[in-house]
Amino acid sequence: MLDKRGCGVLLHPTSLPGPGGIGSLGNDARRFVDLLADMGMSYWQVLPLTPPACGNSPYSAFSAFAGNPLLIDLDQIVLDGDLAVVCYNDSPNVSSVDFEAVYEKKMGLLKAAGTTFLKNEAAPLKQDFWDFCDRTTWLHNYALFMALKHKYKGKSWDKWPADFALLTPEKYEKASVELGADIGVQKYIQWQFFRQWSSLREYAAGKGISVIGDIPIFVGYDSADVWSHRELFLLDSKGKPTVVAGVPPDYFSATGQLWGNPLYDWEMMGQHQYAWWIERFQAMFELFDVIRVDHFRGFEAAWQVPSGEKTAINGTWVNAPGTTLFDTIFAALGNLPIIAEDLGVITPEVVALRDRYNFPGMKIVQFAFDSGPLNPYLPHNHQKKSVVYTGTHDNDTTAGWYNSLSDTQRSRVDGYVGGRGDDDTVECILRLVLMSVADTAIVPLQDLFQLGSEARMNVPGAAFGNWGWRFTWDMVAHDLAAHICAQLESYGRCNSNSQ
């Protein structure tokens, strides 16, 4: 895996077409896999599949383990017999997600389906459901957390009554009984998500497509993980963070970035033999073939900002147990195919940690043209053991990025890639990525379509208005697959196992 030339497409499942106002794990996902196979692709890269919290971001989730209920295919629920026929009021060609409307309708239907299923003692899949509940170690904590969140009108757990915010074993048992019906429905929803994802991943494997997933290094404060494992995070006696995560001031921000995630108590995690991390990686590799580790440098050292600061200026670098952690994980799980997100200001210590485990790093071509010929993102400086991207989910589309440059900057790009401006230059950049010596190339679907900034997925620092872009099938030119396949063949990236 990742040790031979190949190519993939970056697309989060929420961006798939189809009815219901949001992409799902149903028929349109399989049609997309077919498209990847026809192109000769080897990989489908997705963002975290966890249930999004603040701002609908997949990088801010209610759980590091659970699946996003909004991705569940309701048509499959109908086939399972837990719902009557679902009437969709939207056009399947809606080009953006109205998360609030989708959540209200879809969660109502999923809860109704769960209630129906749990009341039906003769449900043919009941044993499969119970088996899932028995083997999924994080499930009850998550289901109880979500049931309590519903009980307290969506408030963050630190705003709940103290008995439930700072749960004791006695209150845990009491709440588990009192909220049993809601907990059961939450477990049903997760069971359906994992059933459907497993089926889709099996379909992709049958077409020769491997799936690249994503692990954010930090977890959200308002999450089942922090609530149920307070001892593993740097919190005070009331459950409030003493320090939070971010990055220091740099070229892009004079005040740094204050992310606000709680930070790990690495000493306590070490006393537990990093069991939480072993469980997390094991769970993610049950979902994906390869994993990209976001903010990899945080495993070597993380920027800690005292809680209550308004900016990230007054932070400090605090060492993390990178080598000890990964040695422990690999001893438990074996060597794992991991991509290290090593963007930004990376120290020699971070490079050494990455190279110790032979993790490929990332090369972003959009970052290649703001300095001279030694810029590491320029294709002539790439290394074989790396993954090259036109851009990531945090970048503008390549067409949008190119059009935002000054005339001087565009001239510099044109001169390097041999482009003549606009669509021609974007096509040249795509070709340059495919030509790179890097073993793996990943292209956002927006760039294959040569879409502009209207198709951008995320603007870092903007709390709202992100993550909603969706493609429509009429964007796929009739000859796109053949055109891409021919290019992949030319540059030794065509997957002979795709069908």
C-alpha positions as CSV (number, residue, x, y, z in Angstrom):
1,M,0.0,0.0,0.0
2,L,1.4,3.4,-1.1
3,D,4.6,1.8,-2.2
4,K,3.9,1.8,-5.9
5,R,2.7,4.5,-8.3
6,G,-1.0,5.2,-8.0
7,C,-3.6,7.9,-8.0
8,G,-6.8,8.7,-6.1
9,V,-9.6,11.3,-5.7
10,L,-10.4,13.3,-2.6
11,L,-14.1,13.6,-2.0
12,H,-16.0,13.5,1.2
13,P,-19.2,11.4,1.0
14,T,-21.4,14.4,2.0
15,S,-20.4,15.8,-1.4
16,L,-21.9,12.9,-3.4
17,P,-25.1,13.5,-5.4
18,G,-28.4,12.0,-4.7
19,P,-31.7,12.6,-2.9
20,G,-32.2,13.7,0.7
21,G,-30.1,16.9,0.6
22,I,-26.8,15.3,1.4
23,G,-24.5,12.5,0.0
24,S,-25.0,9.1,1.4
25,L,-23.5,5.6,1.4
26,G,-26.1,4.3,-1.1
27,N,-26.3,3.9,-4.8
28,D,-24.7,7.2,-5.8
29,A,-21.6,6.2,-3.7
30,R,-21.3,3.0,-5.6
31,R,-21.7,4.9,-8.9
32,F,-18.9,7.1,-7.8
33,V,-16.7,4.1,-7.0
34,D,-17.5,2.8,-10.6
35,L,-16.3,6.2,-11.9
36,L,-13.0,5.9,-10.0
37,A,-12.5,2.4,-11.4
38,D,-13.2,3.6,-14.9
39,M,-10.6,6.3,-14.5
40,G,-8.0,3.7,-13.4
41,M,-7.8,5.2,-9.9
42,S,-6.4,3.3,-6.9
43,Y,-7.8,5.3,-4.0
44,W,-10.8,7.2,-2.7
45,Q,-9.8,9.6,0.1
46,V,-12.4,10.8,2.5
47,L,-12.4,13.2,5.4
48,P,-13.3,12.0,8.9
49,L,-16.6,10.0,8.9
50,T,-17.4,11.0,12.5
51,P,-20.6,12.8,13.5
52,P,-19.9,16.5,13.1
53,A,-20.5,19.0,15.9
54,C,-19.6,22.7,15.7
55,G,-20.0,24.3,12.2
56,N,-20.7,20.9,10.6
57,S,-17.0,20.2,10.4
58,P,-15.9,16.6,10.2
59,Y,-12.8,17.7,12.2
60,S,-15.0,18.7,15.2
61,A,-17.0,15.6,16.2
62,F,-19.1,14.3,19.0
63,S,-17.0,11.1,18.9
64,A,-13.6,10.0,17.6
65,F,-15.1,6.6,16.9
66,A,-18.7,6.9,15.9
67,G,-20.1,7.3,12.3
68,N,-22.0,10.3,10.9
69,P,-25.7,9.4,10.9
70,L,-26.4,11.9,8.1
71,L,-24.5,9.6,5.7
72,I,-26.8,6.7,6.2
73,D,-28.8,5.7,3.1
74,L,-32.5,5.8,4.1
75,D,-33.5,3.7,1.1
76,Q,-31.5,0.8,2.6
77,I,-33.4,1.3,5.9
78,V,-36.6,1.0,3.9
79,L,-35.4,-2.2,2.3
80,D,-34.5,-3.5,5.8
81,G,-38.2,-3.0,6.8
82,D,-37.6,-0.4,9.5
83,L,-39.1,2.5,7.6
84,A,-42.0,3.0,5.2
85,V,-41.2,4.5,1.8
86,V,-39.2,7.8,2.2
87,C,-40.5,10.7,0.2
88,Y,-37.7,13.1,-0.8
89,N,-38.8,16.7,-1.4
90,D,-35.5,17.9,-2.8
91,S,-34.0,17.7,-6.2
92,P,-31.1,15.1,-6.4
93,N,-29.1,17.8,-8.2
94,V,-29.0,20.1,-5.2
95,S,-25.4,21.5,-5.2
96,S,-24.9,22.3,-1.5
97,V,-26.0,20.8,1.9
98,D,-28.5,22.5,4.1
99,F,-27.2,20.8,7.2
100,E,-29.9,22.1,9.6
101,A,-32.7,20.9,7.4
102,V,-31.1,17.6,6.6
103,Y,-30.4,16.9,10.3
104,E,-33.9,17.7,11.4
105,K,-35.5,15.4,8.8
106,K,-33.0,12.6,8.7
107,M,-32.5,12.2,12.4
108,G,-36.3,12.1,12.9
109,L,-36.6,9.2,10.4
110,L,-33.6,7.3,11.8
111,K,-35.0,7.6,15.3
112,A,-38.3,6.3,14.1
113,A,-36.6,3.4,12.3
114,G,-34.6,2.5,15.4
115,T,-37.7,2.5,17.6
116,T,-39.5,0.2,15.1
117,F,-36.5,-2.1,14.9
118,L,-36.0,-2.4,18.7
119,K,-39.7,-3.1,19.3
120,N,-39.8,-5.9,16.7
121,E,-38.5,-8.9,18.5
122,A,-38.7,-11.0,15.3
123,A,-36.5,-8.6,13.3
124,P,-34.3,-10.8,11.1
125,L,-31.1,-8.8,11.8
126,K,-31.6,-8.5,15.5
127,Q,-28.8,-10.9,16.4
128,D,-26.4,-9.0,14.1
129,F,-27.3,-5.8,16.0
130,W,-26.7,-7.4,19.4
131,D,-23.3,-8.8,18.1
132,F,-22.3,-5.3,17.0
133,C,-23.3,-3.9,20.4
134,D,-21.3,-6.6,22.2
135,R,-18.1,-6.1,20.3
136,T,-18.1,-2.3,20.0
137,T,-16.4,-1.1,23.1
138,W,-16.9,2.6,22.7
139,L,-20.6,2.3,21.8
140,H,-22.4,2.5,25.1
141,N,-20.4,5.6,26.2
142,Y,-21.3,7.4,23.0
143,A,-24.9,6.3,23.0
144,L,-25.3,7.5,26.6
145,F,-23.6,10.8,25.8
146,M,-25.9,11.5,22.9
147,A,-29.0,10.5,24.9
148,L,-27.9,12.9,27.6
149,K,-27.2,15.6,25.1
150,H,-30.7,15.2,23.7
151,K,-32.1,15.3,27.2
152,Y,-30.3,18.6,27.9
153,K,-31.4,20.2,24.6
154,G,-28.0,19.9,22.9
155,K,-26.0,21.7,25.5
156,S,-22.3,21.0,25.8
157,W,-21.7,18.4,28.5
158,D,-20.0,20.9,30.9
159,K,-23.4,22.7,31.0
160,W,-25.3,19.6,32.2
161,P,-26.1,19.1,35.9
162,A,-22.9,18.2,37.7
163,D,-24.2,14.6,38.5
164,F,-24.2,13.9,34.7
165,A,-21.4,16.1,33.6
166,L,-19.0,14.6,36.1
167,L,-20.5,11.1,36.0
168,T,-19.8,8.7,38.8
169,P,-20.2,4.9,38.3
170,E,-23.4,4.9,40.2
171,K,-24.9,7.7,38.1
172,Y,-23.6,6.0,35.0
173,E,-25.7,2.9,35.7
174,K,-28.7,4.9,36.7
175,A,-28.6,7.1,33.6
176,S,-28.1,4.0,31.4
177,V,-31.4,2.5,32.8
178,E,-33.4,5.7,32.7
179,L,-32.4,6.6,29.1
180,G,-32.4,3.0,27.9
181,A,-34.8,3.6,25.0
182,D,-32.8,6.6,23.6
183,I,-29.6,4.7,24.1
184,G,-30.9,1.8,22.1
185,V,-31.9,4.0,19.2
186,Q,-28.4,5.6,19.2
187,K,-26.9,2.2,19.0
188,Y,-29.2,1.2,16.2
189,I,-28.1,4.3,14.2
190,Q,-24.5,3.4,14.6
191,W,-25.1,-0.2,13.7
192,Q,-26.7,0.9,10.4
193,F,-23.9,3.3,9.6
194,F,-21.2,0.7,10.1
195,R,-23.2,-2.0,8.2
196,Q,-23.6,0.4,5.3
197,W,-20.0,1.6,5.3
198,S,-18.7,-2.0,5.4
199,S,-20.9,-2.9,2.4
200,L,-19.7,0.2,0.5
201,R,-16.0,-0.5,1.3
202,E,-16.4,-4.1,0.2
203,Y,-17.9,-2.9,-3.0
204,A,-14.9,-0.5,-3.5
205,A,-12.5,-3.3,-2.8
206,G,-14.2,-5.4,-5.4
207,K,-13.5,-2.6,-7.9
208,G,-9.8,-2.4,-6.9
209,I,-10.3,0.9,-4.9
210,S,-8.7,1.3,-1.5
211,V,-10.1,3.9,0.9
212,I,-7.9,6.5,2.6
213,G,-9.4,7.8,5.9
214,D,-8.4,10.7,8.2
215,I,-7.6,10.9,11.9
216,P,-7.6,14.4,13.4
217,I,-5.0,14.4,16.1
218,F,-7.2,16.2,18.6
219,V,-10.8,15.6,19.6
220,G,-13.6,18.0,20.4
221,Y,-14.2,19.1,24.0
222,D,-17.9,18.5,23.7
223,S,-17.4,14.8,22.8
224,A,-18.1,11.4,24.3
225,D,-14.3,10.8,24.4
226,V,-13.5,13.7,26.7
227,W,-16.7,13.3,28.8
228,S,-16.2,9.6,29.4
229,H,-12.4,9.7,29.8
230,R,-11.7,13.0,31.6
231,E,-8.7,11.5,33.3
232,L,-6.9,11.3,29.9
233,F,-7.1,15.1,29.2
234,L,-5.7,18.2,30.8
235,L,-8.8,19.3,32.7
236,D,-9.4,20.8,36.1
237,S,-11.6,19.3,38.8
238,K,-14.7,20.8,37.2
239,G,-14.0,19.3,33.8
240,K,-12.8,22.5,32.2
241,P,-9.6,22.5,30.0
242,T,-6.5,24.0,31.7
243,V,-4.8,24.4,28.3
244,V,-6.1,24.2,24.7
245,A,-4.6,23.4,21.3
246,G,-3.6,25.7,18.6
247,V,-0.6,26.8,16.5
248,P,1.7,29.8,17.1
249,P,1.8,33.0,15.1
250,D,3.3,32.5,11.7
251,Y,3.4,34.0,8.2
252,F,-0.3,33.3,7.7
253,S,-1.6,34.7,11.1
254,A,-0.1,37.3,13.4
255,T,-2.0,35.8,16.4
256,G,-1.7,32.2,15.5
257,Q,-4.7,29.8,15.4
258,L,-6.6,29.0,18.6
259,W,-8.3,25.7,18.0
260,G,-9.7,25.2,21.5
261,N,-9.4,21.4,21.6
262,P,-8.4,20.0,25.0
263,L,-5.0,18.5,25.1
264,Y,-4.0,15.0,26.2
265,D,-2.5,14.1,29.5
266,W,0.3,12.1,28.0
267,E,1.6,11.0,31.4
268,M,-1.7,9.5,32.3
269,M,-2.1,7.9,28.8
270,G,1.3,6.4,29.2
271,Q,0.3,4.9,32.6
272,H,-2.6,3.2,30.6
273,Q,-0.1,1.9,28.0
274,Y,-1.8,4.3,25.4
275,A,-4.8,1.9,25.3
276,W,-7.1,4.7,24.1
277,W,-4.9,5.4,21.1
278,I,-4.5,1.7,20.3
279,E,-8.3,1.4,20.3
280,R,-8.6,4.4,18.1
281,F,-6.2,3.3,15.5
282,Q,-7.6,-0.2,15.5
283,A,-11.1,1.2,15.0
284,M,-10.0,3.4,12.2
285,F,-8.2,0.6,10.4
286,E,-11.4,-1.4,10.5
287,L,-12.9,1.4,8.4
288,F,-10.0,2.3,6.1
289,D,-7.1,0.8,4.2
290,V,-4.8,3.8,4.8
291,I,-5.1,6.7,7.2
292,R,-3.9,10.2,6.9
293,V,-2.9,11.6,10.4
294,D,-3.9,15.2,10.6
295,H,-1.4,17.7,12.3
296,F,1.2,14.9,12.6
297,R,3.7,17.3,14.2
298,G,1.5,17.3,17.3
299,F,2.8,13.8,18.1
300,E,6.3,15.3,18.5
301,A,5.3,18.6,20.3
302,A,2.0,20.5,20.6
303,W,1.4,24.2,21.1
304,Q,-0.4,24.6,24.4
305,V,-2.3,27.8,25.1
306,P,-3.6,28.6,28.6
307,S,-7.4,28.3,28.8
308,G,-9.1,31.7,28.6
309,E,-6.6,33.3,26.1
310,K,-8.2,35.1,23.2
311,T,-5.4,34.3,20.8
312,A,-2.7,31.6,20.4
313,I,0.1,34.1,21.0
314,N,0.9,33.1,24.6
315,G,1.4,29.4,24.1
316,T,4.3,27.1,24.5
317,W,5.6,24.0,22.8
318,V,5.2,20.9,25.0
319,N,6.7,17.6,24.0
320,A,4.6,14.6,23.1
321,P,5.6,11.0,23.3
322,G,5.7,10.4,19.5
323,T,8.3,7.5,19.4
324,T,7.0,5.8,22.5
325,L,3.4,6.1,21.3
326,F,3.9,4.7,17.8
327,D,6.2,2.0,19.1
328,T,3.4,0.9,21.4
329,I,0.7,1.1,18.8
330,F,2.8,-0.9,16.3
331,A,3.7,-3.5,18.9
332,A,-0.1,-4.0,19.4
333,L,-1.4,-3.7,15.9
334,G,1.6,-4.2,13.6
335,N,3.0,-1.8,11.0
336,L,0.2,0.5,9.7
337,P,-0.1,2.3,6.4
338,I,-0.1,6.0,7.5
339,I,0.2,9.3,5.7
340,A,1.7,12.0,7.9
341,E,0.2,15.5,7.3
342,D,3.5,17.3,7.7
343,L,2.5,20.7,6.4
344,G,3.5,24.0,7.9
345,V,6.6,24.8,9.9
346,I,8.1,21.3,10.5
347,T,11.2,20.9,12.7
348,P,14.0,18.3,12.2
349,E,12.5,16.4,15.2
350,V,9.2,16.0,13.4
351,V,10.9,14.9,10.2
352,A,12.9,12.3,12.2
353,L,9.7,11.0,13.7
354,R,8.0,10.7,10.3
355,D,11.0,9.0,8.7
356,R,11.6,6.6,11.7
357,Y,8.4,4.9,10.6
358,N,8.8,5.5,6.9
359,F,5.5,7.5,6.8
360,P,5.1,9.3,3.5
361,G,4.6,13.1,3.9
362,M,2.4,15.5,1.8
363,K,3.4,17.8,-1.1
364,I,0.9,20.5,-2.0
365,V,1.5,22.0,-5.4
366,Q,-0.5,25.1,-4.6
367,F,2.2,25.9,-2.0
368,A,5.1,25.5,-4.5
369,F,5.3,29.0,-6.1
370,D,5.8,31.4,-3.3
371,S,9.6,31.1,-3.1
372,G,12.5,30.0,-5.3
373,P,13.5,26.8,-6.9
374,L,14.3,25.1,-3.6
375,N,10.7,25.2,-2.5
376,P,10.0,21.6,-1.4
377,Y,6.6,21.5,-2.9
378,L,7.9,22.1,-6.5
379,P,7.6,18.8,-8.3
380,H,11.3,18.7,-9.1
381,N,12.0,18.5,-5.4
382,H,9.5,15.8,-4.5
383,Q,10.5,12.5,-3.0
384,K,9.3,9.1,-4.0
385,K,8.0,8.3,-0.5
386,S,5.4,11.1,-0.5
387,V,1.8,11.9,-1.5
388,V,1.4,14.8,-3.9
389,Y,-1.8,16.8,-4.0
390,T,-3.0,19.7,-6.1
391,G,-4.6,21.0,-2.9
392,T,-6.5,19.7,0.1
393,H,-9.9,20.2,1.6
394,D,-8.5,23.4,3.2
395,N,-7.3,24.9,-0.1
396,D,-9.2,26.8,-2.7
397,T,-9.8,24.7,-5.8
398,T,-6.8,24.9,-8.2
399,A,-8.8,27.0,-10.7
400,G,-9.9,29.3,-7.9
401,W,-6.4,29.6,-6.5
402,Y,-4.9,30.3,-9.8
403,N,-7.5,33.0,-10.6
404,S,-6.8,34.7,-7.2
405,L,-3.1,35.2,-8.0
406,S,-1.6,38.4,-9.2
407,D,-0.5,38.7,-12.8
408,T,3.1,38.3,-11.7
409,Q,2.3,35.2,-9.7
410,R,0.3,33.7,-12.6
411,S,3.1,34.3,-14.9
412,R,5.5,32.5,-12.6
413,V,3.1,29.5,-12.4
414,D,2.6,29.5,-16.2
415,G,6.3,29.6,-16.8
416,Y,7.0,26.6,-14.6
417,V,4.1,24.4,-15.7
418,G,4.1,25.4,-19.4
419,G,0.6,26.8,-19.2
420,R,-1.1,29.5,-21.2
421,G,-3.5,30.6,-18.5
422,D,-6.9,29.7,-17.1
423,D,-8.1,26.1,-17.9
424,D,-4.9,25.3,-19.8
425,T,-2.8,26.1,-16.8
426,V,-5.0,24.1,-14.5
427,E,-4.7,21.1,-16.9
428,C,-1.0,21.5,-16.9
429,I,-0.9,21.5,-13.0
430,L,-2.9,18.3,-13.0
431,R,-0.5,16.7,-15.4
432,L,2.4,17.9,-13.3
433,V,1.0,16.2,-10.3
434,L,0.6,13.0,-12.2
435,M,4.1,13.2,-13.5
436,S,5.6,13.7,-10.0
437,V,8.1,11.2,-8.8
438,A,5.9,10.8,-5.7
439,D,4.5,7.3,-5.4
440,T,0.9,8.5,-4.7
441,A,-1.0,11.4,-6.2
442,I,-4.4,12.6,-4.9
443,V,-6.6,15.1,-6.7
444,P,-9.8,16.7,-5.3
445,L,-12.7,15.9,-7.5
446,Q,-13.3,19.7,-8.0
447,D,-9.9,19.9,-9.7
448,L,-10.7,17.1,-12.1
449,F,-13.8,19.1,-13.0
450,Q,-11.7,22.3,-13.1
451,L,-14.2,24.1,-10.9
452,G,-13.7,27.5,-9.4
453,S,-13.9,28.9,-5.9
454,E,-17.6,28.3,-5.7
455,A,-16.8,24.6,-5.2
456,R,-14.3,25.2,-2.3
457,M,-14.9,22.8,0.6
458,N,-13.5,24.7,3.5
459,V,-12.0,28.1,4.4
460,P,-9.8,27.7,7.5
461,G,-10.7,30.1,10.2
462,A,-14.3,30.6,9.0
463,A,-16.6,29.0,11.5
464,F,-19.6,28.7,9.3
465,G,-20.5,28.3,5.6
466,N,-18.1,25.4,5.0
467,W,-18.3,21.7,4.1
468,G,-21.5,22.0,2.0
469,W,-20.3,21.6,-1.6
470,R,-21.8,18.7,-3.6
471,F,-21.2,17.6,-7.2
472,T,-23.9,16.6,-9.6
473,W,-23.7,13.9,-12.2
474,D,-24.1,16.4,-15.1
475,M,-20.6,17.7,-14.1
476,V,-19.1,14.5,-15.3
477,A,-18.1,14.9,-19.0
478,H,-18.9,11.8,-21.1
479,D,-15.2,11.4,-21.9
480,L,-13.8,12.3,-18.5
481,A,-13.0,8.7,-17.4
482,A,-11.3,7.8,-20.6
483,H,-9.3,11.1,-20.6
484,I,-8.1,10.6,-17.0
485,C,-7.4,6.9,-17.5
486,A,-5.2,7.7,-20.5
487,Q,-3.2,10.2,-18.4
488,L,-2.7,7.7,-15.6
489,E,-1.5,5.2,-18.1
490,S,1.0,7.7,-19.5
491,Y,2.5,8.4,-16.1
492,G,2.5,4.9,-14.7
493,R,-0.4,5.4,-12.3
494,C,-3.2,3.4,-13.8
495,N,-4.6,0.7,-11.5
496,S,-4.7,-2.5,-13.5
497,N,-6.9,-4.1,-10.7
498,S,-9.7,-1.6,-11.2
499,Q,-12.7,-2.8,-13.2
